[in-house]
Amino acid sequence: TTLGDVWVPNVNYYKMRLNGNPTQSDRPSDMYSANAVDALKSMGPALAVAINGIPILGPNDAGDISIDEAGLQLACGGHVTPPLALVNTSIFPPGAPPPTAPIYHYHKAPNCLEPFTQDYKGISRGSTPNEHGKLTGWAMDGFGIYTYQDHKGETPIVDECGGHFGSVEEGGEVVYHYHVRVFVPYTIACQGPALGKCKDVQGRTDYCHYGCGAEVCVQPGTDEAKLRSYLSQWNDTWLDSYTMNDFSGVKTLSATLSFVFAFAQLLRVFF
């Protein structure tokens, strides 16, 4: 208006199942897919919804350039879409979704939400950075998206889509889920599991993660019996059709014991 910007209500609708099926025969799928996972959305570019109801969009804004490459500074990981009259749609790649009406949305991790601030405020103030990351939202395929860390504050070992199999609570059930990242694509590169085929569902830009070197990625220390029990809801033998990373944790333990032994021997030499 002549008086400046005016905030107005905007309602979007989403439907997704909250028990995604990682054994679907069409996995992986495009990060924005809805129909293939029995989901619906009124905002085409949305790939997920945060726990506060605000949509999470892909890593790029207008065109095929990521938010960071474009130099956009996003407070709390999001911004407001510019008015349609100011959007130059001629720079959009073929097949790109049309621009939306002005609405606040996320591209990066919504790091002003409580799951993130809980980790940031310091151990003396009650933060728990040594625990599995907290839920921040849901992808359109129904799998949860969690904050940065895994159990014990360890780095999540994720597939090319940005997800993996593991528990989200100490000693809890194993599920497939995603973790946010500080780098592109910030949330997910595709709807997983990736199965080594992330690049097959990318557009003009490849947003795939590095992966774990196998078709199925499992967080080290995960209970295989719980993993197979989880997958048996849909397919008892699905896991046997793919390669997996070593998630036993034995290598890490062996390396730690070797270091302790070597250090003990060194102490004997000097003392």
C-alpha atoms as one frame of an Amber mdcrd trajectory, in Angstrom:
protein
   0.000   0.000   0.000   1.036   3.661  -0.013   1.774   3.266   3.681   4.176
   0.370   3.187   4.013  -3.402   3.414   0.989  -4.930   5.102   0.962  -8.461
   6.516  -2.157 -10.400   5.613  -3.233 -13.966   6.514  -2.394 -16.697   4.023
  -3.678 -20.253   4.321  -2.109 -23.278   2.651  -3.286 -26.858   2.849  -1.235
 -30.039   3.077  -2.103 -33.702   3.396   0.555 -36.306   4.076   0.772 -39.635
   5.812   2.992 -39.617   8.874   4.178 -43.193   8.427   6.107 -43.095   5.174
   6.932 -46.303   3.330  10.672 -46.507   2.510  10.194 -49.721   0.495   7.998
 -48.189  -2.219   9.136 -49.423  -5.619   9.462 -45.888  -7.019  12.036 -44.691
  -4.455  13.786 -42.311  -4.695  11.521 -39.596  -6.038  11.712 -35.891  -6.828
  12.007 -33.730  -3.689   8.726 -31.951  -4.498   6.672 -35.060  -5.305   3.206
 -35.346  -3.760   1.000 -37.642  -5.845   3.462 -40.555  -5.724   3.309 -40.602
  -1.919  -0.433 -40.018  -1.606   0.053 -36.415  -0.485  -1.620 -33.135  -1.422
  -0.457 -29.535  -1.162  -1.783 -26.147  -2.191   1.708 -24.643  -2.536   3.519
 -26.295  -5.434   7.163 -25.474  -4.496   6.794 -26.845  -0.954   8.766 -30.004
  -0.225   8.004 -30.114   3.511   6.108 -28.412   6.316   7.733 -27.191   9.541
   6.244 -27.995  12.955   4.794 -24.457  13.086   2.914 -24.937   9.794   5.198
 -22.775   7.644   6.168 -24.398   4.320   9.741 -25.457   3.594  10.756 -24.904
  -0.022  13.698 -26.216  -2.013  17.273 -24.891  -1.920  16.769 -22.409  -4.759
  14.493 -19.387  -5.018  13.697 -17.932  -8.438  15.579 -19.825 -11.120  18.173
 -22.526 -10.502  20.530 -20.727  -8.096  20.724 -21.763  -4.443  19.923 -19.252
  -1.727  23.565 -19.015  -0.638  24.914 -18.707  -4.184  22.446 -15.891  -4.795
  23.750 -14.118  -1.707  20.388 -13.954   0.063  20.634 -13.587   3.834  17.751
 -15.443   5.460  16.741 -14.650   9.034  15.628 -17.881  10.728  16.150 -19.716
   7.421  13.281 -18.024   5.587  11.945 -14.929   3.847   8.852 -13.475   2.205
   8.226 -14.107  -1.484   8.475 -10.813  -3.405   5.262  -9.432  -4.966   4.368
 -11.183  -8.235   4.722  -7.965 -10.204   8.417  -7.877  -9.312   9.164 -11.462
 -10.342  10.854 -11.925 -13.727   9.528 -15.350 -14.752  11.601 -15.323 -17.969
  14.624 -16.504 -15.961  12.794 -19.596 -14.691  13.976 -22.931 -16.101  11.498
 -25.024 -18.122   9.051 -26.824 -15.868   9.716 -24.616 -12.837   6.662 -24.047
 -10.616   4.998 -20.646 -11.006   5.712 -17.938  -8.433   3.450 -17.836  -5.407
   1.712 -14.941  -3.721   3.827 -13.159  -1.059   4.166 -15.568   1.852   6.795
 -16.257   4.475   8.514 -19.606   3.922  11.733 -21.435   4.737  14.522 -22.571
   2.430  17.146 -23.391   5.033  16.914 -24.924   8.508  14.257 -22.992  10.503
  16.785 -22.352  13.241  14.637 -19.987  15.298  12.310 -22.843  16.234  12.564
 -24.384  19.704  14.207 -27.652  18.530  17.214 -25.588  17.394  17.312 -22.996
  20.185  17.171 -25.857  22.695  20.530 -27.054  21.329  22.072 -23.588  21.048
  21.533 -22.166  24.527  24.325 -24.075  26.279  24.547 -27.159  28.452  24.419
 -25.101  31.666  21.077 -23.719  30.480  19.602 -27.136  29.799  20.511 -27.804
  26.164  21.053 -31.410  25.065  23.439 -31.350  22.075  24.519 -34.902  22.907
  21.037 -36.258  22.144  19.441 -37.057  18.796  18.207 -33.975  16.963  14.608
 -32.907  17.542  11.786 -33.003  15.006  11.515 -29.817  12.924   8.982 -30.834
  10.264   7.777 -33.470   7.823   8.656 -34.032   4.171   5.774 -34.661   1.757
   6.549 -38.398   1.870   5.696 -38.451   5.596   9.222 -38.893   6.974  10.345
 -36.567   9.759  13.066 -33.938   9.347  15.313 -33.532  12.392  17.954 -31.057
  13.548  21.639 -31.448  12.802  22.963 -34.109  15.163  22.401 -37.791  15.791
  22.772 -39.671  19.113  25.732 -38.579  21.282  26.006 -35.475  19.124  27.464
 -37.501  16.264  27.160 -36.531  12.615  24.308 -38.345  10.860  25.484 -40.773
   8.169  22.914 -39.959   5.493  22.251 -41.083   1.929  22.277 -38.844  -1.136
  18.711 -37.700  -0.391  19.701 -36.572   3.114  18.044 -39.384   5.070  18.991
 -42.609   6.814  17.712 -45.429   8.989  18.173 -45.119  12.736  16.355 -44.417
  15.968  15.264 -40.879  16.829  14.967 -41.596  20.545  17.518 -43.370  22.746
  16.713 -47.079  22.563  13.635 -46.388  20.465  12.326 -47.862  17.243  14.321
 -47.538  14.033  12.751 -45.401  11.305  13.799 -43.725   8.078  14.146 -39.972
   8.587  15.994 -36.885   7.362  18.409 -34.407   8.957  18.881 -30.757   8.030
  22.245 -29.491   6.819  23.990 -26.109   6.843  24.857 -26.527   3.150  22.815
 -27.084  -0.013  20.220 -28.580  -0.238  19.657 -27.693   3.455  16.862 -30.280
   3.926  16.375 -33.008   1.303  17.712 -33.560  -2.204  15.105 -36.214  -3.010
  12.496 -38.334  -1.306  14.415 -41.338  -0.046  15.809 -43.809   0.510  18.266
 -42.826  -2.220  19.351 -46.383  -3.161  22.244 -44.874  -5.125  19.864 -43.236
  -7.625  19.549 -39.669  -6.374  21.019 -38.218  -9.574  18.268 -39.897 -11.598
  15.604 -37.635 -10.064  17.458 -34.300 -10.172  16.553 -31.391 -12.438  19.046
 -29.046 -14.048  21.025 -28.801 -10.822  22.333 -31.799  -8.871  21.567 -31.289
  -5.166  22.527 -34.808  -4.041  24.482 -35.345  -0.802  27.718 -37.361  -0.757
  25.972 -40.439   0.610  27.539 -43.224   2.659  29.051 -45.290  -0.149  26.170
 -47.777  -0.179  22.614 -47.933  -1.491  21.076 -47.971   1.991  22.539 -45.799
   4.757  22.155 -46.799   8.396  23.430 -44.787  11.353  26.325 -46.635  13.087
  25.185 -48.323  16.275  21.703 -49.061  14.946  20.125 -52.354  16.055  19.714
 -54.478  12.910  16.874 -56.491  14.456  14.908 -53.278  15.018  15.707 -52.132
  11.483  14.363 -55.328   9.979  11.316 -55.245  12.261  10.514 -51.735  11.015
  10.837 -52.731   7.358   8.760 -55.887   7.853   5.648 -53.680   7.960   5.913
 -53.586   4.180   8.524 -56.072   2.930  10.467 -58.650   4.971  13.229 -59.073
   2.381  13.568 -55.519   1.048  16.857 -54.846   2.850  18.530 -57.898   1.335
  18.221 -56.427  -2.157  20.610 -53.525  -1.483  24.101 -52.816  -0.221  24.487
 -51.237   3.230  27.227 -49.314   4.980  28.934 -50.876   7.996  26.752 -49.713
  10.871  27.950 -52.149  13.523  30.172 -49.570  15.227  32.886 -52.236  15.618
  35.429 -50.331  13.563  35.035 -47.208  15.668  35.298 -49.223  18.861  38.370
 -51.086  17.597  40.082 -47.854  16.641  39.336 -46.392  20.071  40.707 -49.460
  21.867  43.822 -49.418  19.677  44.458 -45.806  20.607  43.981 -46.516  24.325
  46.371 -49.486  24.114  49.003 -47.449  22.240  48.713 -44.613  24.755  49.136
 -47.068  27.647  52.278 -48.472  26.038  53.624 -44.943  25.621  53.092 -44.237
  29.285  55.056 -47.377  30.173  57.988 -46.152  28.096  58.217 -42.823  29.896
  57.254 -43.932  33.379
